């Protein structure tokens, strides 16, 4: 898998057959911005790129905004908060506006991602619950006994593909596997891996304290995660 991850872009299936011409054809639309997407994107950019990062990487910030604008004008989704975190990760990986646009458009064709951004999350929660119950039964029963709602934490993690406050290396590894295998369940199993790392602490907490602790699980150490994810998903990072 290590060598495969290095060549992850070659495994990407551009099902929409998008090209540089598609990207360029949308540029006149973003200049007019009749739908006023820039207003919404400009709110999210400071949340996604720190002021320090933007000052040191002005070209990245400019390209980042352009990619988000082109994405919005190329589909029926428009702009929804959270997309910027995924776009930032892809642009950082590829350093290419067109590639970022093509990848972003294609991954938003994934049914699970579509459902998350359309707030149709029952199927995803059921998928997570089935895996949780089967693979970490003790922790599952503890969460159930404390009425911890999956929607309170898994959706915020999945909506940005772990890109919000999680270790950058973890986000990149998971994304590459997602692209190579075209399998969203890697993210479901990544959640289980994170919960297992902190299983002892989670079992010691109840009620609101338990939920608060779950919501704080963001700065996960990469080496710990690398060891745990192998227990739930057939990969060799």
DRENPA-3360 file (N, C-alpha, C; in nm, 2 decimals, always signed):
BEGIN
1 = XXXXXXXX = +0.08/-0.12/+0.00/+0.00/+0.00/+0.00/+0.09/+0.13/+0.00 ~ +0.20/+0.12/+0.06/+0.29/+0.24/+0.07/+0.32/+0.29/-0.07 ~ +0.37/+0.20/-0.16/+0.40/+0.24/-0.30/+0.28/+0.29/-0.37 ~ +0.17/+0.22/-0.34/+0.04/+0.26/-0.41/+0.00/+0.40/-0.37 ~ +0.02/+0.43/-0.24/-0.02/+0.57/-0.20/+0.06/+0.67/-0.27 ~ +0.19/+0.64/-0.30/+0.27/+0.74/-0.37/+0.22/+0.77/-0.51 ~ +0.15/+0.67/-0.57/+0.09/+0.69/-0.70/-0.06/+0.70/-0.70 ~ -0.11/+0.76/-0.60/-0.26/+0.76/-0.58/-0.33/+0.83/-0.69;
9 = XXXXXXXX = -0.27/+0.94/-0.75/-0.34/+1.01/-0.86/-0.36/+0.93/-0.98 ~ -0.27/+0.83/-1.01/-0.28/+0.74/-1.12/-0.40/+0.65/-1.11 ~ -0.45/+0.63/-0.99/-0.56/+0.54/-0.96/-0.69/+0.61/-0.96 ~ -0.69/+0.74/-0.97/-0.81/+0.82/-0.97/-0.89/+0.80/-1.10 ~ -1.02/+0.77/-1.08/-1.11/+0.75/-1.20/-1.19/+0.88/-1.22 ~ -1.16/+0.95/-1.32/-1.23/+1.08/-1.36/-1.36/+1.04/-1.43 ~ -1.46/+1.00/-1.35/-1.58/+0.95/-1.41/-1.66/+1.06/-1.48 ~ -1.64/+1.18/-1.44/-1.71/+1.29/-1.51/-1.64/+1.34/-1.63;
17 = XXXXXXXX = -1.52/+1.28/-1.66/-1.44/+1.32/-1.78/-1.42/+1.47/-1.79 ~ -1.39/+1.53/-1.67/-1.36/+1.68/-1.67/-1.22/+1.70/-1.71 ~ -1.20/+1.82/-1.77/-1.07/+1.86/-1.82/-1.04/+2.00/-1.79 ~ -0.92/+2.04/-1.83/-0.88/+2.18/-1.81/-0.97/+2.28/-1.89 ~ -1.02/+2.23/-2.00/-1.12/+2.32/-2.08/-1.25/+2.34/-2.00 ~ -1.29/+2.24/-1.92/-1.41/+2.26/-1.84/-1.38/+2.37/-1.74 ~ -1.26/+2.36/-1.68/-1.23/+2.46/-1.58/-1.22/+2.60/-1.64 ~ -1.16/+2.62/-1.75/-1.14/+2.75/-1.81/-1.27/+2.80/-1.86;
25 = XXXXXXXX = -1.36/+2.72/-1.90/-1.49/+2.77/-1.95/-1.58/+2.83/-1.84 ~ -1.55/+2.80/-1.71/-1.62/+2.85/-1.60/-1.57/+2.98/-1.55 ~ -1.44/+3.01/-1.58/-1.38/+3.13/-1.53/-1.45/+3.26/-1.56 ~ -1.51/+3.28/-1.68/-1.59/+3.40/-1.70/-1.71/+3.41/-1.61 ~ -1.77/+3.30/-1.57/-1.88/+3.31/-1.48/-1.84/+3.35/-1.34 ~ -1.72/+3.31/-1.29/-1.68/+3.35/-1.16/-1.64/+3.50/-1.16 ~ -1.60/+3.55/-1.27/-1.57/+3.70/-1.28/-1.70/+3.78/-1.26 ~ -1.81/+3.73/-1.32/-1.93/+3.81/-1.30/-1.99/+3.78/-1.16;
33 = XXXXXXXX = -1.98/+3.65/-1.12/-2.03/+3.61/-0.99/-2.18/+3.66/-0.96 ~ -2.26/+3.63/-1.06/-2.40/+3.67/-1.04/-2.48/+3.60/-0.93 ~ -2.43/+3.48/-0.89/-2.49/+3.41/-0.78/-2.43/+3.45/-0.64 ~ -2.33/+3.54/-0.65/-2.27/+3.59/-0.53/-2.21/+3.49/-0.43 ~ -2.15/+3.39/-0.50/-2.08/+3.28/-0.41/-1.96/+3.34/-0.34 ~ -1.90/+3.44/-0.39/-1.78/+3.49/-0.33/-1.80/+3.54/-0.19 ~ -1.92/+3.59/-0.17/-1.96/+3.64/-0.03/-1.96/+3.53/+0.07 ~ -2.00/+3.41/+0.03/-2.01/+3.30/+0.13/-1.87/+3.24/+0.14;
41 = XXXXXXXX = -1.80/+3.23/+0.03/-1.66/+3.17/+0.04/-1.57/+3.25/+0.12 ~ -1.58/+3.38/+0.11/-1.49/+3.47/+0.18/-1.51/+3.46/+0.33 ~ -1.62/+3.41/+0.38/-1.64/+3.39/+0.52/-1.57/+3.26/+0.56 ~ -1.56/+3.16/+0.48/-1.50/+3.04/+0.52/-1.35/+3.04/+0.50 ~ -1.30/+3.12/+0.41/-1.15/+3.11/+0.39/-1.07/+3.14/+0.51 ~ -1.10/+3.25/+0.59/-1.03/+3.27/+0.72/-1.04/+3.15/+0.82 ~ -1.15/+3.08/+0.81/-1.16/+2.96/+0.90/-1.07/+2.85/+0.85 ~ -1.05/+2.84/+0.72/-0.97/+2.73/+0.66/-0.83/+2.76/+0.65;
49 = XXXXXXXX = -0.79/+2.89/+0.61/-0.65/+2.93/+0.60/-0.62/+3.03/+0.70 ~ -0.53/+3.01/+0.79/-0.50/+3.11/+0.89/-0.44/+3.24/+0.82 ~ -0.44/+3.35/+0.90/-0.39/+3.47/+0.84/-0.24/+3.46/+0.82 ~ -0.17/+3.39/+0.91/-0.03/+3.36/+0.89/+0.00/+3.28/+0.77 ~ -0.08/+3.18/+0.74/-0.06/+3.09/+0.62/-0.08/+3.18/+0.50 ~ -0.19/+3.26/+0.50/-0.23/+3.34/+0.38/-0.12/+3.44/+0.35 ~ -0.06/+3.50/+0.45/+0.04/+3.60/+0.43/+0.17/+3.54/+0.37 ~ +0.20/+3.41/+0.41/+0.32/+3.35/+0.36/+0.29/+3.28/+0.23;
57 = XXXXXXXX = +0.17/+3.25/+0.19/+0.13/+3.18/+0.07/+0.02/+3.25/-0.01 ~ +0.05/+3.37/-0.05/-0.06/+3.45/-0.12/-0.11/+3.38/-0.24 ~ -0.02/+3.32/-0.32/-0.06/+3.25/-0.44/-0.16/+3.13/-0.41 ~ -0.13/+3.06/-0.30/-0.22/+2.95/-0.26/-0.35/+3.00/-0.23 ~ -0.36/+3.11/-0.15/-0.49/+3.16/-0.11/-0.57/+3.21/-0.23 ~ -0.50/+3.27/-0.32/-0.57/+3.32/-0.44/-0.62/+3.20/-0.53 ~ -0.54/+3.10/-0.55/-0.58/+2.98/-0.62/-0.69/+2.91/-0.55 ~ -0.68/+2.90/-0.42/-0.78/+2.84/-0.34/-0.92/+2.90/-0.36;
65 = XXXXXXXX = -0.93/+3.03/-0.35/-1.06/+3.10/-0.37/-1.11/+3.07/-0.51 ~ -1.02/+3.07/-0.61/-1.06/+3.05/-0.75/-1.12/+2.91/-0.77 ~ -1.05/+2.81/-0.71/-1.10/+2.67/-0.72/-1.24/+2.66/-0.66 ~ -1.26/+2.71/-0.55/-1.39/+2.71/-0.48/-1.50/+2.77/-0.56 ~ -1.46/+2.88/-0.62/-1.56/+2.95/-0.71/-1.60/+2.87/-0.83 ~ -1.50/+2.81/-0.89/-1.52/+2.73/-1.01/-1.60/+2.61/-0.98 ~ -1.57/+2.55/-0.86/-1.65/+2.43/-0.82/-1.80/+2.47/-0.80 ~ -1.82/+2.58/-0.74/-1.96/+2.63/-0.71/-2.04/+2.65/-0.84;
73 = XXXXXXXX = -1.97/+2.71/-0.94/-2.04/+2.74/-1.07/-2.05/+2.62/-1.16 ~ -1.99/+2.51/-1.12/-1.99/+2.39/-1.21/-2.09/+2.28/-1.17 ~ -2.16/+2.30/-1.06/-2.26/+2.20/-1.02/-2.38/+2.26/-0.95 ~ -2.47/+2.18/-0.91/-2.59/+2.22/-0.85/-2.59/+2.24/-0.69 ~ -2.47/+2.20/-0.64/-2.46/+2.21/-0.49/-2.45/+2.36/-0.44 ~ -2.38/+2.44/-0.52/-2.35/+2.57/-0.48/-2.23/+2.57/-0.38 ~ -2.24/+2.65/-0.28/-2.14/+2.64/-0.17/-2.20/+2.61/-0.04 ~ -2.14/+2.51/+0.03/-2.18/+2.47/+0.16/-2.06/+2.47/+0.25;
81 = XXXXXXXX = -2.08/+2.52/+0.37/-1.96/+2.53/+0.46/-1.91/+2.39/+0.49 ~ -1.78/+2.38/+0.49/-1.71/+2.25/+0.50/-1.63/+2.21/+0.38 ~ -1.69/+2.25/+0.26/-1.62/+2.21/+0.14/-1.48/+2.27/+0.13 ~ -1.46/+2.38/+0.19/-1.33/+2.45/+0.18/-1.22/+2.37/+0.25 ~ -1.25/+2.29/+0.35/-1.14/+2.21/+0.42/-1.10/+2.10/+0.33 ~ -1.19/+2.04/+0.25/-1.15/+1.93/+0.16/-1.07/+1.99/+0.04 ~ -1.12/+2.11/-0.01/-1.05/+2.17/-0.12/-0.91/+2.21/-0.08 ~ -0.89/+2.26/+0.04/-0.76/+2.30/+0.08/-0.66/+2.18/+0.08;
89 = XXXXXXXX = -0.71/+2.07/+0.14/-0.62/+1.95/+0.14/-0.58/+1.90/+0.00 ~ -0.68/+1.90/-0.09/-0.65/+1.85/-0.23/-0.55/+1.95/-0.30 ~ -0.58/+2.08/-0.28/-0.49/+2.17/-0.35/-0.35/+2.16/-0.29 ~ -0.33/+2.14/-0.16/-0.20/+2.12/-0.10/-0.13/+2.00/-0.15 ~ -0.21/+1.89/-0.17/-0.16/+1.77/-0.22/-0.11/+1.78/-0.37 ~ -0.19/+1.84/-0.45/-0.17/+1.85/-0.60/-0.09/+1.97/-0.64 ~ -0.11/+2.08/-0.57/-0.05/+2.21/-0.61/-0.10/+2.24/-0.75 ~ -0.22/+2.21/-0.78/-0.27/+2.23/-0.92/-0.42/+2.26/-0.91;
97 = XXXXXXXX = -0.46/+2.38/-0.96/-0.60/+2.42/-0.95/-0.69/+2.33/-1.03 ~ -0.65/+2.29/-1.15/-0.74/+2.21/-1.24/-0.76/+2.07/-1.18 ~ -0.65/+2.01/-1.13/-0.66/+1.88/-1.07/-0.75/+1.88/-0.94 ~ -0.73/+1.99/-0.87/-0.81/+2.01/-0.75/-0.96/+2.01/-0.78 ~ -0.99/+2.09/-0.88/-1.13/+2.10/-0.93/-1.19/+1.97/-0.97 ~ -1.11/+1.90/-1.05/-1.16/+1.77/-1.11/-1.18/+1.67/-0.99 ~ -1.08/+1.66/-0.90/-1.10/+1.57/-0.79/-1.22/+1.60/-0.70 ~ -1.23/+1.73/-0.67/-1.34/+1.78/-0.59/-1.47/+1.75/-0.65;
105 = XXXXXXXX = -1.49/+1.78/-0.78/-1.62/+1.75/-0.85/-1.65/+1.60/-0.85 ~ -1.55/+1.52/-0.87/-1.57/+1.37/-0.88/-1.61/+1.31/-0.74 ~ -1.54/+1.36/-0.64/-1.57/+1.29/-0.51/-1.70/+1.34/-0.46 ~ -1.75/+1.45/-0.50/-1.89/+1.49/-0.46/-2.00/+1.41/-0.54 ~ -1.95/+1.32/-0.63/-2.05/+1.23/-0.69/-2.07/+1.10/-0.60 ~ -1.98/+1.09/-0.50/-2.00/+0.97/-0.41/-2.13/+0.99/-0.33 ~ -2.20/+0.88/-0.33/-2.34/+0.88/-0.27/-2.33/+0.92/-0.12 ~ -2.23/+0.87/-0.05/-2.23/+0.91/+0.09/-2.20/+1.05/+0.11;
113 = XXXXXXXX = -2.11/+1.11/+0.03/-2.08/+1.25/+0.05/-2.20/+1.34/+0.01 ~ -2.26/+1.30/-0.10/-2.39/+1.36/-0.14/-2.49/+1.37/-0.03 ~ -2.51/+1.25/+0.04/-2.60/+1.24/+0.15/-2.57/+1.33/+0.26 ~ -2.44/+1.33/+0.30/-2.39/+1.42/+0.41/-2.42/+1.56/+0.38 ~ -2.39/+1.61/+0.27/-2.41/+1.75/+0.23/-2.56/+1.79/+0.21 ~ -2.64/+1.68/+0.19/-2.79/+1.70/+0.17/-2.86/+1.68/+0.30 ~ -2.78/+1.65/+0.41/-2.84/+1.62/+0.54/-2.93/+1.49/+0.54 ~ -2.89/+1.40/+0.45/-2.96/+1.27/+0.45/-2.86/+1.17/+0.51;
121 = XXXXXXXX = -2.86/+1.17/+0.64/-2.75/+1.10/+0.71/-2.79/+0.97/+0.78 ~ -2.92/+0.93/+0.76/-2.96/+0.80/+0.83/-2.89/+0.68/+0.78 ~ -2.86/+0.67/+0.65/-2.79/+0.55/+0.60/-2.65/+0.55/+0.65 ~ -2.58/+0.67/+0.66/-2.45/+0.67/+0.71/-2.44/+0.64/+0.86 ~ -2.53/+0.69/+0.93/-2.54/+0.66/+1.08/-2.57/+0.51/+1.10 ~ -2.65/+0.45/+1.02/-2.68/+0.30/+1.03/-2.56/+0.22/+0.99 ~ -2.48/+0.27/+0.89/-2.36/+0.20/+0.85/-2.26/+0.20/+0.96 ~ -2.24/+0.32/+1.02/-2.15/+0.34/+1.13/-2.19/+0.25/+1.25;
129 = XXXXXXXX = -2.32/+0.25/+1.28/-2.37/+0.18/+1.40/-2.34/+0.03/+1.38 ~ -2.37/-0.02/+1.26/-2.35/-0.17/+1.24/-2.20/-0.20/+1.26 ~ -2.11/-0.12/+1.21/-1.97/-0.15/+1.23/-1.92/-0.13/+1.37 ~ -1.98/-0.03/+1.44/-1.94/+0.00/+1.58/-1.98/-0.12/+1.67 ~ -2.11/-0.16/+1.65/-2.16/-0.27/+1.73/-2.09/-0.40/+1.71 ~ -2.05/-0.42/+1.59/-1.98/-0.55/+1.56/-1.83/-0.55/+1.60 ~ -1.76/-0.43/+1.59/-1.62/-0.43/+1.60/-1.57/-0.38/+1.74 ~ -1.65/-0.29/+1.81/-1.61/-0.25/+1.94/-1.74/-0.26/+2.03;
137 = XXXXXXXX = -1.79/-0.38/+2.06/-1.91/-0.40/+2.13/-1.92/-0.33/+2.27 ~ -1.81/-0.34/+2.34/-1.81/-0.28/+2.48/-1.83/-0.13/+2.48 ~ -1.76/-0.07/+2.39/-1.77/+0.08/+2.38/-1.91/+0.12/+2.32 ~ -1.96/+0.03/+2.22/-2.09/+0.06/+2.16/-2.20/+0.06/+2.27 ~ -2.19/-0.04/+2.36/-2.29/-0.05/+2.47/-2.28/+0.07/+2.56 ~ -2.16/+0.11/+2.59/-2.14/+0.23/+2.68/-2.20/+0.35/+2.62 ~ -2.17/+0.37/+2.49/-2.23/+0.49/+2.42/-2.38/+0.48/+2.42 ~ -2.44/+0.36/+2.39/-2.58/+0.35/+2.39/-2.64/+0.37/+2.53;
145 = XXXXXXXX = -2.58/+0.32/+2.63/-2.63/+0.34/+2.77/-2.62/+0.49/+2.81 ~ -2.54/+0.57/+2.75/-2.53/+0.71/+2.78/-2.60/+0.80/+2.68 ~ -2.68/+0.74/+2.59/-2.76/+0.81/+2.49/-2.67/+0.91/+2.41 ~ -2.55/+0.86/+2.37/-2.47/+0.94/+2.28/-2.51/+0.93/+2.14 ~ -2.55/+1.04/+2.08/-2.61/+1.04/+1.94/-2.49/+1.04/+1.84 ~ -2.48/+0.95/+1.75/-2.37/+0.95/+1.65/-2.37/+1.08/+1.57 ~ -2.48/+1.13/+1.54/-2.49/+1.25/+1.46/-2.41/+1.37/+1.52 ~ -2.39/+1.36/+1.65/-2.33/+1.48/+1.72/-2.18/+1.48/+1.69;
153 = XXXXXXXX = -2.12/+1.37/+1.64/-1.98/+1.38/+1.62/-1.93/+1.32/+1.48 ~ -1.99/+1.21/+1.44/-1.94/+1.15/+1.31/-1.97/+1.24/+1.19 ~ -2.08/+1.31/+1.19/-2.11/+1.39/+1.07/-2.01/+1.50/+1.05 ~ -1.98/+1.57/+1.16/-1.88/+1.68/+1.15/-1.75/+1.63/+1.11 ~ -1.71/+1.51/+1.15/-1.58/+1.45/+1.10/-1.59/+1.41/+0.95 ~ -1.70/+1.35/+0.92/-1.71/+1.30/+0.78/-1.73/+1.41/+0.68 ~ -1.80/+1.52/+0.72/-1.84/+1.62/+0.63/-1.71/+1.69/+0.57 ~ -1.60/+1.70/+0.65/-1.48/+1.76/+0.60/-1.37/+1.65/+0.57;
161 = XXXXXXXX = -1.42/+1.52/+0.57/-1.32/+1.41/+0.54/-1.20/+1.42/+0.64 ~ -1.24/+1.45/+0.77/-1.14/+1.45/+0.87/-1.04/+1.57/+0.86 ~ -1.07/+1.67/+0.77/-0.98/+1.78/+0.75/-0.99/+1.89/+0.85 ~ -1.09/+1.89/+0.94/-1.11/+2.00/+1.03/-1.04/+1.96/+1.16 ~ -0.93/+2.01/+1.19/-0.86/+2.00/+1.32/-0.79/+1.86/+1.34 ~ -0.80/+1.77/+1.24/-0.73/+1.64/+1.26/-0.59/+1.65/+1.20 ~ -0.51/+1.56/+1.24/-0.37/+1.56/+1.19/-0.37/+1.56/+1.04 ~ -0.29/+1.65/+0.97/-0.29/+1.66/+0.83/-0.25/+1.53/+0.76;
169 = XXXXXXXX = -0.15/+1.46/+0.83/-0.10/+1.33/+0.77/-0.21/+1.23/+0.77 ~ -0.29/+1.23/+0.87/-0.41/+1.13/+0.88/-0.51/+1.16/+0.76 ~ -0.54/+1.29/+0.75/-0.63/+1.33/+0.64/-0.58/+1.29/+0.51 ~ -0.46/+1.32/+0.48/-0.40/+1.29/+0.35/-0.40/+1.14/+0.32 ~ -0.36/+1.06/+0.42/-0.35/+0.91/+0.40/-0.49/+0.86/+0.37 ~ -0.59/+0.90/+0.45/-0.73/+0.85/+0.43/-0.78/+0.89/+0.30 ~ -0.75/+1.01/+0.25/-0.80/+1.06/+0.13/-0.74/+0.98/+0.01 ~ -0.62/+0.95/+0.02/-0.55/+0.88/-0.09/-0.61/+0.74/-0.10;
177 = XXXXXXXX = -0.63/+0.68/+0.02/-0.70/+0.54/+0.02/-0.84/+0.55/-0.04 ~ -0.91/+0.65/+0.00/-1.05/+0.67/-0.05/-1.04/+0.68/-0.21 ~ -0.95/+0.75/-0.26/-0.94/+0.77/-0.41/-0.90/+0.64/-0.47 ~ -0.80/+0.57/-0.42/-0.75/+0.45/-0.47/-0.85/+0.34/-0.47 ~ -0.92/+0.32/-0.36/-1.01/+0.21/-0.34/-1.16/+0.25/-0.38 ~ -1.18/+0.38/-0.39/-1.32/+0.42/-0.41/-1.41/+0.37/-0.31 ~ -1.37/+0.38/-0.18/-1.44/+0.31/-0.08/-1.46/+0.41/+0.04 ~ -1.58/+0.46/+0.06/-1.60/+0.56/+0.17/-1.59/+0.50/+0.30;
185 = XXXXXXXX = -1.60/+0.36/+0.31/-1.60/+0.30/+0.44/-1.46/+0.31/+0.51 ~ -1.36/+0.35/+0.44/-1.23/+0.38/+0.51/-1.25/+0.49/+0.62 ~ -1.34/+0.58/+0.59/-1.37/+0.69/+0.69/-1.45/+0.64/+0.81 ~ -1.54/+0.55/+0.78/-1.62/+0.49/+0.89/-1.52/+0.41/+0.98 ~ -1.43/+0.33/+0.92/-1.33/+0.26/+1.00/-1.23/+0.35/+1.07 ~ -1.20/+0.46/+1.01/-1.11/+0.56/+1.07/-1.17/+0.61/+1.20 ~ -1.30/+0.63/+1.20/-1.37/+0.68/+1.33/-1.35/+0.58/+1.44 ~ -1.37/+0.45/+1.40/-1.36/+0.34/+1.50/-1.22/+0.33/+1.55;
193 = XXXXXXXX = -1.12/+0.36/+1.46/-0.98/+0.36/+1.50/-0.95/+0.47/+1.61 ~ -1.01/+0.59/+1.58/-0.99/+0.70/+1.67/-1.05/+0.67/+1.81 ~ -1.18/+0.61/+1.81/-1.24/+0.58/+1.93/-1.17/+0.47/+2.01 ~ -1.11/+0.38/+1.94/-1.03/+0.27/+2.01/-0.91/+0.33/+2.07 ~ -0.84/+0.43/+2.01/-0.72/+0.49/+2.08/-0.76/+0.54/+2.22 ~ -0.88/+0.59/+2.23/-0.92/+0.66/+2.35/-1.02/+0.57/+2.43 ~ -1.03/+0.44/+2.40/-1.13/+0.36/+2.46/-1.14/+0.36/+2.61 ~ -1.02/+0.35/+2.67/-1.02/+0.35/+2.82/-1.07/+0.48/+2.88;
201 = XXXXXXXX = -1.03/+0.59/+2.82/-1.08/+0.72/+2.87/-1.23/+0.73/+2.85 ~ -1.28/+0.69/+2.73/-1.42/+0.70/+2.70/-1.51/+0.61/+2.79 ~ -1.46/+0.50/+2.82/-1.54/+0.41/+2.91/-1.54/+0.46/+3.05 ~ -1.45/+0.55/+3.09/-1.45/+0.61/+3.22/-1.55/+0.73/+3.24 ~ -1.60/+0.78/+3.12/-1.69/+0.90/+3.13/-1.83/+0.87/+3.10 ~ -1.92/+0.95/+3.14/-2.06/+0.93/+3.12/-2.13/+1.06/+3.08 ~ -2.25/+1.05/+3.02/-2.34/+1.16/+2.99/-2.27/+1.27/+2.91 ~ -2.29/+1.39/+2.95/-2.24/+1.51/+2.87/-2.09/+1.51/+2.87;
209 = XXXXXXXX = -2.03/+1.46/+2.98/-1.88/+1.46/+2.99/-1.83/+1.36/+2.88 ~ -1.90/+1.25/+2.85/-1.86/+1.16/+2.75/-1.86/+1.22/+2.61 ~ -1.98/+1.29/+2.58/-1.99/+1.35/+2.45/-1.89/+1.46/+2.43 ~ -1.87/+1.54/+2.54/-1.77/+1.65/+2.53/-1.63/+1.60/+2.50 ~ -1.60/+1.49/+2.56/-1.47/+1.42/+2.53/-1.45/+1.38/+2.39 ~ -1.56/+1.32/+2.34/-1.56/+1.27/+2.20/-1.54/+1.39/+2.10 ~ -1.60/+1.50/+2.13/-1.59/+1.61/+2.04/-1.46/+1.68/+2.05 ~ -1.38/+1.64/+2.15/-1.24/+1.70/+2.16/-1.14/+1.61/+2.09;
217 = XXXXXXXX = -1.18/+1.50/+2.04/-1.08/+1.40/+1.98/-1.04/+1.45/+1.84 ~ -0.95/+1.54/+1.83/-0.91/+1.60/+1.70/-0.76/+1.59/+1.68 ~ -0.69/+1.62/+1.77/-0.54/+1.62/+1.76/-0.48/+1.48/+1.78 ~ -0.53/+1.39/+1.70/-0.49/+1.25/+1.72/-0.35/+1.22/+1.66 ~ -0.27/+1.16/+1.74/-0.13/+1.13/+1.70/-0.12/+1.03/+1.59 ~ -0.04/+1.06/+1.49/-0.04/+0.98/+1.36/+0.00/+0.83/+1.39 ~ +0.11/+0.81/+1.46/+0.16/+0.68/+1.48/+0.06/+0.59/+1.56 ~ -0.01/+0.65/+1.65/-0.12/+0.57/+1.72/-0.23/+0.53/+1.62;
225 = XXXXXXXX = -0.27/+0.63/+1.54/-0.38/+0.61/+1.44/-0.33/+0.50/+1.34 ~ -0.21/+0.51/+1.30/-0.16/+0.41/+1.20/-0.17/+0.27/+1.25 ~ -0.14/+0.25/+1.37/-0.15/+0.11/+1.43/-0.29/+0.07/+1.45 ~ -0.38/+0.16/+1.49/-0.52/+0.12/+1.52/-0.60/+0.10/+1.39 ~ -0.58/+0.17/+1.29/-0.66/+0.16/+1.16/-0.65/+0.02/+1.10 ~ -0.53/-0.04/+1.12/-0.51/-0.18/+1.07/-0.61/-0.28/+1.13 ~ -0.66/-0.25/+1.25/-0.75/-0.34/+1.31/-0.88/-0.34/+1.25 ~ -0.91/-0.23/+1.17/-1.05/-0.22/+1.12/-1.05/-0.22/+0.97;
233 = XXXXX = -0.94/-0.19/+0.90/-0.94/-0.18/+0.76/-0.81/-0.24/+0.70 ~ -0.83/-0.31/+0.59/-0.71/-0.39/+0.54/-0.62/-0.30/+0.46 ~ -0.53/-0.23/+0.53/-0.44/-0.14/+0.47/-0.30/-0.15/+0.54 ~ -0.20/-0.11/+0.47/-0.06/-0.11/+0.53/+0.00/+0.03/+0.50 ~ -0.01/+0.12/+0.59/+0.03/+0.26/+0.57/+0.18/+0.26/+0.59;
% end
